[in-house]
């Protein structure tokens, strides 16, 4: 009997969780892409099972999906999820060929990430009220995000035992439970140490080994980190659209602009492929081009 959509999506989610070790957010995004396809068939061809989907079916789906208010980037993201789904079905021998193999993603262009200048980062830090209980914590958070290029999930899960003061490294648990050693600056270590004094004054601590805690002694949420950063950016008069990830982009950009080796930056960011890291060379090249236009007599 042919696999139905709901069971196929459940099996796909299990595969992503157990075999690909993806985060729950990534699993939700991938399965959401397949659910869009399921919705299309519910409307236009209710009897069509996953194993019966053809290349022409997918082209019709994309025409339908693309007719809505979806950007090229959103369409590209959905196509990627659907390709992964059919690759999974092929691996499981539910289908004999991948109908999504020849589907092309729409051209999205190169979207460079937003980057903060050192002055803007310093402006945000200067807006932190150190007289408040969370002041030193928030300062340590910004210095760690920017000084180590961490993802927000890596920051909130950072443990006291991950910090190696003598060696000047922190042990980071990244995507897919992969661990890497990242150098940490003396400035970030100093701010963490100052914050630990306030941390130890908390009435109760539930997560004893987690570095950054809320006032109830529990691990901070991703949302709370977003709120802290948005508030500081607003206070500093920064109008750029930023998030915790902006500090990671800024970390990489400033390193490469300063002449750092691309593979060293790849290692510190925990990118599996150097192609992911190469986006920062585009930022650097645009900086170099601006320099040429400003200072070269023939520009």
Backbone bond lengths (Angstrom), bond angles and torsions (degrees), N, CA, C in turn:
res aa  C-N    CA-C-N  psi(-1)  N-CA   C-N-CA  omega(-1)  CA-C   N-CA-C  phi
1 X - - - 1.469 - - 1.529 109.64 -
2 X 1.331 115.73 135.76 1.458 120.81 -176.87 1.533 111.27 -68.14
3 X 1.317 116.13 139.52 1.464 123.27 179.96 1.528 110.06 -63.33
4 X 1.355 116.89 128.38 1.468 118.51 178.30 1.530 110.14 -83.18
5 X 1.316 116.28 170.35 1.463 121.20 -173.74 1.519 112.69 -62.37
6 X 1.346 116.74 -47.32 1.463 119.78 -175.56 1.524 111.86 -62.49
7 X 1.347 116.15 -42.49 1.464 119.67 179.23 1.527 110.83 -68.83
8 X 1.339 115.97 -38.32 1.471 120.41 179.29 1.530 110.62 -62.11
9 X 1.348 116.51 -42.12 1.477 120.80 179.49 1.525 110.17 -66.01
10 X 1.346 116.90 -41.36 1.472 120.40 178.18 1.535 110.50 -61.79
11 X 1.336 116.49 -45.36 1.473 120.98 -179.54 1.528 110.63 -64.46
12 X 1.339 115.84 -38.68 1.466 121.32 178.86 1.530 110.09 -63.13
13 X 1.334 116.40 -43.59 1.472 121.12 179.21 1.531 110.52 -62.69
14 X 1.320 116.87 -42.02 1.471 121.13 178.29 1.523 110.85 -62.73
15 X 1.323 116.46 -41.69 1.473 122.52 178.39 1.539 110.49 -61.49
16 X 1.338 116.55 -45.57 1.470 120.71 -179.62 1.521 111.40 -65.04
17 X 1.336 115.69 -35.76 1.464 120.48 -177.83 1.532 111.81 -74.89
18 X 1.328 116.43 -47.77 1.462 120.32 -172.52 1.521 113.81 -87.85
19 X 1.325 116.41 -40.92 1.466 118.94 -175.34 1.521 113.51 -93.80
20 X 1.326 117.52 -31.89 1.462 120.70 -179.98 1.532 112.52 -100.30
21 X 1.334 116.47 -9.67 1.479 122.40 178.89 1.529 113.13 53.02
22 X 1.348 115.81 38.82 1.462 119.53 179.44 1.528 110.37 -78.46
23 X 1.322 115.80 156.76 1.459 120.76 177.23 1.531 109.25 -72.09
24 X 1.330 116.30 162.75 1.466 120.19 179.26 1.531 111.34 -62.80
25 X 1.336 116.70 -33.39 1.477 119.82 177.33 1.520 111.12 -63.99
26 X 1.339 117.19 -43.18 1.468 121.44 179.11 1.524 111.07 -66.84
27 X 1.329 115.92 -41.05 1.471 120.26 178.87 1.523 109.89 -61.29
28 X 1.322 116.05 -44.08 1.466 121.33 178.66 1.527 111.16 -60.65
29 X 1.346 116.77 -40.16 1.468 120.43 179.92 1.528 110.79 -66.13
30 X 1.334 117.59 -45.53 1.462 121.58 -178.39 1.528 111.78 -65.82
31 X 1.337 116.09 -46.11 1.466 118.26 -179.52 1.530 110.42 -68.25
32 X 1.349 116.84 -31.47 1.469 120.66 176.14 1.526 111.75 -60.83
33 X 1.334 116.33 -37.03 1.466 120.65 177.65 1.533 110.48 -62.67
34 X 1.330 116.27 -42.10 1.471 120.67 -179.28 1.531 110.23 -70.07
35 X 1.324 116.84 -35.32 1.469 120.27 178.61 1.530 111.80 -64.49
36 X 1.349 116.46 -30.65 1.474 119.66 174.35 1.521 110.24 -63.48
37 X 1.336 115.76 -40.94 1.470 120.87 178.31 1.525 110.17 -66.13
38 X 1.328 116.45 -41.02 1.463 121.17 178.02 1.528 110.47 -61.69
39 X 1.322 116.36 -40.72 1.471 121.61 178.46 1.530 110.65 -61.10
40 X 1.326 115.48 -40.46 1.472 120.37 179.93 1.533 110.33 -62.06
41 X 1.338 116.64 -45.62 1.473 119.14 -178.75 1.530 111.70 -70.37
42 X 1.320 117.50 -33.30 1.474 120.64 175.09 1.525 110.79 -58.03
43 X 1.340 115.53 -35.80 1.465 121.06 -178.19 1.524 113.08 -82.61
44 X 1.326 116.28 -39.97 1.463 120.23 -168.57 1.533 115.68 -110.95
45 X 1.324 117.26 -21.76 1.469 119.33 -179.06 1.532 108.49 -156.90
46 X 1.346 116.41 71.98 1.468 121.48 -170.35 1.531 115.45 -56.18
47 X 1.309 117.54 -26.76 1.470 119.01 -176.78 1.516 114.41 -85.54
48 X 1.321 117.69 -6.36 1.472 121.09 -174.45 1.529 111.39 -74.34
49 X 1.337 116.59 120.69 1.460 122.38 179.03 1.545 109.77 -93.44
50 X 1.336 118.87 159.61 1.470 120.76 -178.19 1.522 114.21 -52.48
51 X 1.336 116.33 -40.18 1.468 119.77 -177.38 1.527 112.63 -70.90
52 X 1.345 117.48 -12.98 1.470 121.22 -177.51 1.531 112.92 -98.70
53 X 1.325 116.57 -2.85 1.465 120.30 -176.32 1.525 110.14 -69.04
54 X 1.334 115.75 135.79 1.465 121.68 -179.19 1.530 110.48 -112.18
55 X 1.305 114.59 170.57 1.470 121.21 175.55 1.527 110.34 -58.14
56 X 1.344 116.79 -42.54 1.469 120.45 179.76 1.525 111.50 -64.55
57 X 1.338 116.68 -36.76 1.472 120.41 175.87 1.529 110.52 -59.02
58 X 1.325 115.30 -44.11 1.462 120.18 -178.08 1.526 111.32 -67.81
59 X 1.323 116.53 -36.02 1.471 119.62 176.54 1.530 110.43 -64.38
60 X 1.335 116.15 -40.46 1.468 120.24 177.91 1.528 110.77 -65.49
61 X 1.344 115.52 -40.33 1.467 119.96 177.50 1.529 110.97 -60.30
62 X 1.336 116.70 -44.32 1.464 120.72 -177.99 1.523 111.65 -66.24
63 X 1.331 116.03 -35.11 1.474 119.58 176.36 1.528 109.61 -64.66
64 X 1.340 115.83 -41.46 1.470 121.42 178.24 1.527 110.90 -66.61
65 X 1.335 116.37 -47.57 1.462 121.71 -178.27 1.531 111.04 -66.34
66 X 1.328 116.10 -39.65 1.460 121.26 -178.63 1.518 113.54 -71.70
67 X 1.349 116.38 -17.08 1.462 119.50 179.74 1.531 111.90 -77.25
68 X 1.330 116.05 -13.11 1.465 120.49 177.46 1.521 110.37 -84.56
69 X 1.313 115.66 -171.62 1.470 120.11 -177.88 1.525 110.36 -89.52
70 X 1.332 115.22 59.45 1.459 120.74 179.71 1.519 109.41 -110.80
71 X 1.313 116.82 129.87 1.461 120.70 179.58 1.529 109.97 -71.25
72 X 1.339 115.46 164.63 1.471 120.42 177.18 1.526 109.88 -58.71
73 X 1.334 116.72 -36.63 1.471 120.67 179.98 1.529 111.11 -66.56
74 X 1.335 116.15 -39.60 1.466 120.67 178.71 1.530 110.37 -66.90
75 X 1.339 116.38 -41.10 1.465 120.42 177.90 1.526 110.70 -63.66
76 X 1.328 115.99 -42.22 1.464 120.90 -179.85 1.525 110.68 -62.54
77 X 1.331 116.41 -40.57 1.465 122.46 179.33 1.545 110.21 -62.38
78 X 1.342 115.92 -42.65 1.462 121.14 -179.54 1.523 111.17 -66.63
79 X 1.324 116.56 -42.48 1.471 120.67 178.89 1.525 110.39 -61.07
80 X 1.326 116.72 -40.26 1.462 121.36 178.83 1.525 110.75 -60.11
81 X 1.343 116.82 -44.21 1.462 121.15 179.09 1.521 112.06 -64.32
82 X 1.333 116.40 -40.81 1.467 120.91 -179.39 1.531 110.66 -68.16
83 X 1.337 116.47 -39.08 1.472 120.08 176.04 1.535 110.39 -59.34
84 X 1.319 116.09 -44.50 1.472 120.65 -179.86 1.522 111.18 -62.86
85 X 1.333 115.62 -38.80 1.471 120.84 179.81 1.528 111.09 -62.01
86 X 1.335 116.45 -47.36 1.461 118.96 -178.58 1.526 112.18 -73.12
87 X 1.325 117.40 -27.72 1.472 120.53 173.12 1.531 109.35 -64.42
88 X 1.345 115.48 -39.46 1.466 120.72 176.89 1.529 110.48 -62.53
89 X 1.347 117.25 -46.34 1.473 120.80 179.64 1.530 111.26 -61.57
90 X 1.336 115.97 -35.21 1.470 120.58 177.99 1.528 110.17 -66.98
91 X 1.333 116.08 -43.18 1.472 121.38 178.64 1.528 110.99 -61.62
92 X 1.343 115.17 -37.67 1.474 120.83 -179.77 1.529 112.50 -82.10
93 X 1.333 116.12 0.91 1.474 123.10 179.81 1.522 112.86 61.43
94 X 1.346 115.02 28.91 1.466 120.32 173.40 1.535 109.70 -80.26
95 X 1.338 116.25 -24.33 1.469 121.97 176.15 1.523 108.17 -132.68
96 X 1.330 116.22 157.44 1.471 120.47 -178.21 1.524 112.36 -97.52
97 X 1.343 116.91 -17.10 1.464 120.40 174.66 1.519 109.42 -150.04
98 X 1.326 115.81 154.04 1.465 121.80 -174.18 1.529 110.27 -90.54
99 X 1.342 118.47 109.82 1.469 120.36 -178.36 1.533 112.90 -68.62
100 X 1.348 116.27 -16.52 1.469 120.11 -177.56 1.530 112.86 -92.75
101 X 1.336 116.40 -2.72 1.468 119.91 -173.31 1.529 112.87 -59.25
102 X 1.334 117.35 -34.76 1.472 120.36 -175.37 1.527 113.53 -100.25
103 X 1.336 116.06 3.64 1.469 119.13 178.99 1.525 109.49 -72.45
104 X 1.322 116.58 128.47 1.464 120.92 -179.09 1.530 110.30 -98.53
105 X 1.316 115.17 141.68 1.462 120.42 175.74 1.521 109.80 -80.28
106 X 1.342 117.53 147.69 1.467 119.49 176.23 1.522 110.93 -65.67
107 X 1.303 115.84 151.19 1.469 120.34 178.49 1.539 108.87 -68.13
108 X 1.322 115.15 124.70 1.469 119.11 -178.89 1.522 112.76 -107.52
109 X 1.305 116.60 -14.43 1.467 119.32 -177.21 1.521 110.27 75.92
110 X 1.298 116.76 168.81 1.450 121.17 -179.30 1.518 109.32 -87.60
111 X 1.321 115.11 114.78 1.475 119.57 179.41 1.521 107.88 -103.21
112 X 1.314 115.51 107.48 1.455 119.42 -179.61 1.530 110.01 -80.77
113 X 1.331 116.82 139.12 1.462 119.09 -178.65 1.527 111.71 -69.61
114 X 1.329 115.19 153.27 1.459 121.03 176.77 1.528 108.61 -68.68
115 X 1.327 115.82 140.50 1.463 120.58 -177.94 1.527 109.19 -130.31
116 X 1.321 116.31 140.64 1.463 121.76 175.02 1.521 109.85 -95.13
117 X 1.307 116.65 144.99 1.459 120.29 173.26 1.523 108.39 -79.23
118 X 1.332 116.51 164.44 1.467 120.75 177.21 1.538 109.12 -60.77
119 X 1.324 116.54 -38.96 1.470 121.00 179.12 1.534 110.76 -61.50
120 X 1.342 116.93 -42.09 1.472 120.42 179.85 1.533 111.34 -65.71
121 X 1.334 115.69 -39.41 1.471 119.51 178.16 1.528 109.95 -64.86
122 X 1.332 116.15 -44.02 1.473 120.06 177.77 1.532 111.15 -62.21
123 X 1.342 116.38 -36.46 1.470 120.79 178.57 1.524 111.04 -63.46
124 X 1.334 116.16 -41.55 1.461 120.31 178.35 1.532 110.55 -64.11
125 X 1.326 115.90 -44.35 1.472 119.88 -179.34 1.523 110.66 -62.54
126 X 1.330 116.24 -38.51 1.471 119.75 -178.56 1.527 112.31 -67.86
127 X 1.338 117.31 -17.27 1.467 121.14 178.71 1.527 112.90 -83.59
128 X 1.325 116.93 -6.51 1.466 120.05 -179.14 1.533 109.21 -75.61
129 X 1.320 115.60 128.19 1.465 121.76 179.54 1.533 108.55 -85.91
130 X 1.327 116.05 101.98 1.467 120.29 -175.75 1.526 112.97 -73.13
131 X 1.334 117.01 -8.03 1.471 119.27 177.55 1.532 111.40 -80.73
132 X 1.325 116.50 -14.51 1.464 120.64 179.39 1.531 109.90 -84.96
133 X 1.338 117.96 152.45 1.474 120.80 -176.95 1.532 113.39 -56.55
134 X 1.344 116.30 -34.01 1.469 119.48 -177.37 1.527 112.83 -90.97
135 X 1.332 118.04 1.48 1.460 121.39 -173.49 1.521 113.90 -59.36
136 X 1.330 116.87 -54.72 1.469 120.45 -178.53 1.531 111.14 -66.44
137 X 1.334 116.25 -33.10 1.473 119.37 176.17 1.524 110.66 -61.76
138 X 1.332 116.33 -47.90 1.470 120.07 -178.16 1.522 111.74 -64.99
139 X 1.316 116.53 -35.69 1.460 119.96 177.41 1.540 109.97 -65.63
140 X 1.318 116.33 -42.76 1.470 120.59 178.27 1.528 110.98 -64.50
141 X 1.340 116.78 -35.93 1.470 121.30 178.46 1.529 110.46 -62.37
142 X 1.332 117.38 -48.32 1.463 120.90 -178.72 1.528 110.74 -63.95
143 X 1.335 116.54 -44.73 1.463 119.98 -179.40 1.533 111.26 -63.74
144 X 1.326 117.43 -34.88 1.471 120.73 -179.94 1.526 110.99 -74.76
145 X 1.330 116.81 -42.06 1.472 120.15 177.53 1.524 110.79 -59.37
146 X 1.326 115.31 -49.63 1.464 120.10 -176.75 1.529 112.12 -76.70
147 X 1.336 116.95 -37.96 1.460 120.41 -176.02 1.513 114.55 -74.92
148 X 1.349 117.12 -20.35 1.470 120.41 -176.95 1.531 113.31 -121.92
149 X 1.338 117.66 -9.01 1.468 119.86 179.06 1.512 113.60 66.60
150 X 1.337 116.85 37.78 1.468 120.36 -175.76 1.521 112.54 -80.66
151 X 1.330 115.90 151.21 1.463 121.31 165.85 1.528 107.00 -74.25
152 X 1.332 116.69 157.87 1.467 119.34 -177.92 1.531 110.90 -63.18
153 X 1.334 117.51 -35.95 1.474 120.44 178.97 1.527 110.88 -65.43
154 X 1.337 116.13 -34.57 1.463 120.50 178.58 1.527 111.06 -70.23
155 X 1.325 115.43 -35.88 1.470 120.30 179.57 1.523 111.11 -66.12
156 X 1.329 117.12 -49.69 1.471 119.32 -174.44 1.532 112.23 -70.69
157 X 1.338 116.81 -18.90 1.470 120.48 178.96 1.530 112.83 -99.80
158 X 1.339 116.96 3.20 1.465 120.88 -179.70 1.530 110.04 -63.37
159 X 1.330 115.70 132.70 1.463 121.25 -177.48 1.526 110.89 -109.46
160 X 1.304 115.62 153.40 1.467 120.61 177.86 1.523 111.10 -58.03
161 X 1.329 117.02 -37.20 1.469 120.95 -179.30 1.528 112.53 -74.59
162 X 1.356 117.09 -7.50 1.473 120.79 176.23 1.526 111.81 -83.67
163 X 1.345 116.43 -12.41 1.471 120.51 -175.96 1.524 109.13 -93.32
164 X 1.323 115.79 118.08 1.471 121.55 -179.39 1.532 108.00 -108.96
165 X 1.324 115.08 92.79 1.464 121.15 -172.85 1.532 112.06 -63.09
166 X 1.330 116.36 -44.21 1.460 120.11 -176.27 1.520 113.10 -61.30
167 X 1.330 115.52 -40.53 1.471 120.88 -178.12 1.520 112.70 -87.33
168 X 1.353 117.30 -16.45 1.464 120.31 -178.73 1.521 113.35 73.94
169 X 1.346 116.94 33.84 1.463 121.90 -179.41 1.522 109.64 -130.61
170 X 1.350 115.03 155.13 1.462 119.31 166.17 1.528 108.11 -120.11
171 X 1.314 115.58 146.08 1.458 121.21 177.24 1.525 107.51 -92.72
172 X 1.326 116.32 119.22 1.466 121.33 -174.15 1.525 109.62 -110.27
173 X 1.333 116.36 131.18 1.464 121.47 173.55 1.518 107.86 -96.87
174 X 1.331 116.50 108.31 1.452 121.76 -173.60 1.506 113.88 -99.64
175 X 1.341 115.99 -153.89 1.466 121.68 -178.73 1.527 110.09 -61.78
176 X 1.339 114.56 143.10 1.466 119.22 177.82 1.515 112.79 64.24
177 X 1.345 117.40 25.81 1.472 123.67 179.42 1.529 112.53 60.44
178 X 1.332 116.78 21.08 1.466 119.91 178.12 1.525 109.03 -81.84
179 X 1.322 115.41 136.51 1.461 120.43 -178.23 1.524 110.80 -104.85
180 X 1.333 115.47 147.83 1.460 120.46 175.89 1.522 109.29 -147.09
181 X 1.318 115.94 154.17 1.457 121.37 176.01 1.516 108.75 -96.51
182 X 1.326 116.55 128.84 1.466 121.31 -179.10 1.527 108.50 -122.43
183 X 1.341 117.89 129.55 1.472 119.11 176.05 1.528 110.12 -61.52
184 X 1.316 116.15 142.98 1.467 120.25 178.75 1.531 107.94 -124.19
185 X 1.319 116.51 136.06 1.466 120.89 -175.87 1.527 111.24 -72.80
186 X 1.327 114.88 156.59 1.466 119.89 176.14 1.529 110.81 -61.23
187 X 1.340 115.77 -32.94 1.468 120.33 -179.52 1.529 110.87 -64.06
188 X 1.351 115.95 -45.29 1.468 119.87 179.06 1.529 110.27 -64.83
189 X 1.338 116.68 -42.32 1.467 120.30 179.08 1.524 111.18 -61.90
190 X 1.328 116.14 -40.23 1.465 120.98 179.16 1.528 110.57 -62.62
191 X 1.351 116.58 -44.27 1.466 120.73 -179.18 1.527 111.26 -65.83
192 X 1.331 116.75 -38.05 1.476 120.39 177.26 1.515 109.97 -63.78
193 X 1.334 116.51 -42.45 1.468 120.54 179.86 1.529 111.66 -62.61
194 X 1.335 116.16 -43.22 1.477 119.89 178.78 1.526 109.50 -62.72
195 X 1.353 116.12 -42.96 1.470 120.53 -179.57 1.535 111.47 -63.58
196 X 1.324 117.22 -34.77 1.469 120.48 -177.20 1.531 111.91 -59.16
197 X 1.330 117.09 -29.22 1.474 120.26 176.44 1.527 109.89 -62.93
198 X 1.369 116.39 -45.65 1.475 120.47 177.46 1.526 110.55 -67.50
199 X 1.318 116.16 -38.60 1.472 121.72 -179.09 1.530 110.45 -59.23
200 X 1.328 115.63 -41.93 1.468 120.15 -177.31 1.530 112.83 -70.82
201 X 1.348 116.23 -12.82 1.474 120.15 178.46 1.532 112.20 -88.12
202 X 1.329 117.34 -5.18 1.473 119.87 -179.23 1.528 109.53 -60.35
203 X 1.336 117.40 138.59 1.469 120.52 -177.44 1.528 112.93 -57.38
204 X 1.344 115.47 -34.55 1.465 119.83 -177.94 1.522 108.27 -148.57
205 X 1.323 117.12 140.62 1.471 121.48 177.76 1.524 108.17 -125.44
206 X 1.329 115.43 116.44 1.467 120.89 -178.74 1.529 111.07 -90.34
207 X 1.336 115.88 -36.53 1.468 120.30 -179.46 1.525 107.74 -107.22
208 X 1.329 116.21 82.60 1.455 121.86 -171.11 1.511 115.62 -60.57
209 X 1.343 117.98 -29.67 1.463 120.42 -175.65 1.529 113.03 -98.79
210 X 1.341 117.03 -7.53 1.468 120.18 179.21 1.522 109.05 -78.51
211 X 1.335 117.24 134.23 1.468 120.88 -175.16 1.524 111.27 -69.43
212 X 1.334 117.20 -56.92 1.465 120.68 -170.92 1.530 110.93 -98.73
213 X 1.340 114.73 116.38 1.460 120.92 -175.23 1.530 110.99 -119.76
214 X 1.342 115.21 155.18 1.469 118.91 172.74 1.525 109.43 -84.06
215 X 1.311 117.00 -178.77 1.479 119.57 -174.39 1.524 112.33 -69.26
216 X 1.333 117.11 -13.83 1.469 120.51 176.96 1.530 111.54 -92.76
217 X 1.339 116.83 5.54 1.461 120.80 176.80 1.513 114.11 79.81
218 X 1.323 115.75 19.47 1.474 119.74 178.82 1.533 111.01 -113.28
219 X 1.318 115.26 162.52 1.461 121.38 -179.40 1.522 110.97 -59.89
220 X 1.335 116.84 138.14 1.461 121.18 177.09 1.523 110.87 -67.87
221 X 1.326 115.88 149.78 1.463 120.57 176.52 1.530 109.66 -90.97
222 X 1.334 115.85 162.36 1.473 120.81 174.99 1.528 109.86 -58.10
223 X 1.339 115.18 -41.34 1.467 120.41 -178.16 1.522 111.12 -59.78
224 X 1.331 116.72 -39.96 1.461 120.18 -178.73 1.529 111.00 -64.54
225 X 1.321 117.21 -37.80 1.476 120.69 178.11 1.529 109.35 -64.14
226 X 1.336 117.26 -41.91 1.471 121.64 176.58 1.531 110.22 -58.47
227 X 1.334 116.22 -46.01 1.470 120.96 -177.66 1.529 110.51 -62.54
228 X 1.317 117.10 -44.65 1.472 121.88 180.00 1.530 109.95 -58.07
229 X 1.335 115.99 -46.34 1.469 120.71 -175.36 1.526 111.51 -71.42
230 X 1.324 117.16 -41.62 1.473 120.44 178.46 1.534 110.27 -61.27
231 X 1.336 116.10 -41.10 1.458 120.80 -178.97 1.537 110.68 -65.03
232 X 1.337 116.68 -44.41 1.467 120.11 -179.58 1.527 111.47 -66.32
233 X 1.337 116.40 -39.50 1.467 120.31 179.01 1.526 110.00 -62.61
234 X 1.325 115.87 -42.81 1.465 120.84 179.34 1.527 110.76 -62.68
235 X 1.324 116.41 -44.30 1.466 120.99 179.79 1.528 111.53 -63.69
236 X 1.347 115.74 -34.48 1.467 120.51 -178.43 1.529 112.26 -83.91
237 X 1.341 116.51 -0.42 1.465 120.70 178.62 1.517 113.79 73.14
238 X 1.337 116.50 25.29 1.472 120.97 179.23 1.521 108.71 -89.71
239 X 1.332 116.70 122.03 1.470 120.86 -176.16 1.526 112.54 -99.36
240 X 1.316 118.01 -3.54 1.466 120.92 177.53 1.530 109.19 -62.82
241 X 1.330 115.25 150.40 1.464 120.44 176.87 1.530 107.41 -81.77
242 X 1.323 116.54 102.15 1.461 118.87 -174.61 1.520 111.63 -122.22
243 X 1.328 114.34 163.76 1.460 123.16 179.69 1.526 106.80 -149.34
244 X 1.333 119.03 177.57 1.465 119.35 175.91 1.533 112.29 -55.03
245 X 1.341 116.54 -33.13 1.467 120.94 -178.20 1.530 111.57 -65.88
246 X 1.339 116.92 -22.71 1.467 120.85 179.35 1.523 110.67 -60.44
247 X 1.321 117.27 -33.92 1.467 120.06 178.93 1.523 110.89 -68.78
248 X 1.329 116.62 -33.50 1.472 121.18 176.09 1.534 109.52 -65.94
249 X 1.353 116.19 -44.42 1.469 119.88 177.26 1.531 110.38 -61.93
250 X 1.323 116.34 -41.45 1.463 120.89 -178.27 1.526 110.71 -65.97
251 X 1.330 116.12 -41.72 1.471 122.57 176.58 1.530 110.28 -54.44
252 X 1.339 116.61 -51.24 1.469 121.33 -177.21 1.528 111.58 -67.69
253 X 1.327 116.58 -43.78 1.466 121.29 -178.27 1.517 111.41 -62.52
254 X 1.321 117.00 -45.95 1.464 120.59 -178.15 1.526 111.42 -66.25
255 X 1.333 116.49 -34.17 1.467 119.73 176.87 1.532 110.80 -65.14
256 X 1.334 115.83 -47.28 1.469 119.78 -176.45 1.522 110.89 -69.78
257 X 1.323 116.46 -39.21 1.464 119.41 176.11 1.528 111.39 -62.54
258 X 1.321 115.74 -27.93 1.464 120.06 178.90 1.515 113.27 -84.21
259 X 1.350 116.59 -3.42 1.470 120.39 176.08 1.508 115.05 103.57
260 X 1.346 118.35 12.48 1.468 120.61 -178.86 1.524 111.05 -67.22
261 X 1.328 115.75 149.44 1.466 122.53 177.75 1.531 109.79 -69.55
262 X 1.325 116.61 135.23 1.466 121.79 -175.63 1.528 111.55 -60.58
263 X 1.327 116.88 -39.10 1.475 119.29 -178.42 1.528 111.25 -69.86
264 X 1.321 116.38 -32.03 1.472 119.36 176.27 1.519 109.79 -66.02
265 X 1.337 116.88 -41.12 1.469 121.19 178.57 1.529 109.73 -66.32
266 X 1.335 116.92 -40.76 1.470 121.15 176.75 1.527 110.46 -56.34
267 X 1.330 115.71 -45.24 1.466 121.28 -179.15 1.529 110.93 -62.71
268 X 1.330 116.67 -43.37 1.465 120.35 -177.91 1.527 112.01 -68.95
269 X 1.348 116.50 -34.99 1.468 119.89 179.90 1.526 112.16 -79.67
270 X 1.330 116.48 -18.62 1.468 119.85 -178.48 1.511 112.96 76.51
271 X 1.353 116.63 28.14 1.470 120.17 176.71 1.525 109.77 -76.89
272 X 1.337 115.73 131.33 1.462 119.64 178.64 1.527 110.28 -67.79
273 X 1.325 116.39 -40.00 1.466 121.30 -179.08 1.517 110.13 -113.70
274 X 1.324 115.73 140.23 1.468 120.24 178.27 1.529 110.74 -68.59
275 X 1.344 116.90 -19.27 1.468 120.64 178.31 1.534 110.47 -61.98
276 X 1.337 116.39 -33.81 1.470 120.19 178.22 1.524 109.96 -66.56
277 X 1.326 115.82 -39.45 1.466 120.30 -178.82 1.522 111.37 -70.69
278 X 1.343 116.53 -26.91 1.462 120.41 -173.74 1.524 114.05 -65.09
279 X 1.339 117.44 -15.87 1.468 118.50 177.02 1.529 110.26 -58.94
280 X 1.328 116.82 -29.71 1.469 119.80 -179.15 1.522 112.43 -73.55
281 X 1.329 116.76 -20.28 1.470 118.61 175.19 1.520 109.45 -72.18
282 X 1.339 117.39 -28.34 1.468 120.43 176.03 1.523 110.09 -66.15
283 X 1.321 115.89 -40.35 1.467 119.95 176.87 1.526 108.94 -62.30
284 X 1.339 114.79 -44.75 1.452 119.52 -178.50 1.526 111.22 -63.68
285 X 1.331 116.56 -40.68 1.462 119.45 -179.90 1.517 111.55 -64.51
286 X 1.338 116.03 -36.33 1.462 118.21 179.10 1.523 109.94 -68.20
287 X 1.333 115.91 -34.66 1.464 120.56 175.67 1.531 110.03 -64.32
288 X 1.338 116.08 -42.47 1.461 120.21 179.09 1.527 110.85 -64.65
289 X 1.339 116.03 -39.70 1.464 119.55 179.81 1.535 110.42 -63.83
290 X 1.334 116.40 -42.37 1.469 120.13 177.57 1.531 110.78 -59.83
291 X 1.343 114.91 -39.61 1.466 119.92 178.98 1.528 110.46 -62.69
292 X 1.354 115.48 -42.99 1.470 119.96 178.75 1.517 111.35 -61.27
293 X 1.341 116.32 -46.43 1.473 120.84 -178.62 1.520 112.24 -63.70
294 X 1.309 116.14 -32.86 1.457 120.55 -178.50 1.532 112.88 -76.82
295 X 1.343 115.44 -38.38 1.463 117.71 -167.57 1.527 115.83 -115.93
296 X 1.332 119.53 -15.44 1.466 118.44 -177.38 1.525 110.86 -82.86
297 X 1.344 117.52 132.83 1.475 120.35 -176.19 1.526 114.01 -63.84
298 X 1.319 118.24 -21.98 1.476 120.50 -179.45 1.544 112.07 -96.51
299 X 1.328 117.64 -1.90 1.482 120.79 -175.12 1.522 109.92 -72.27
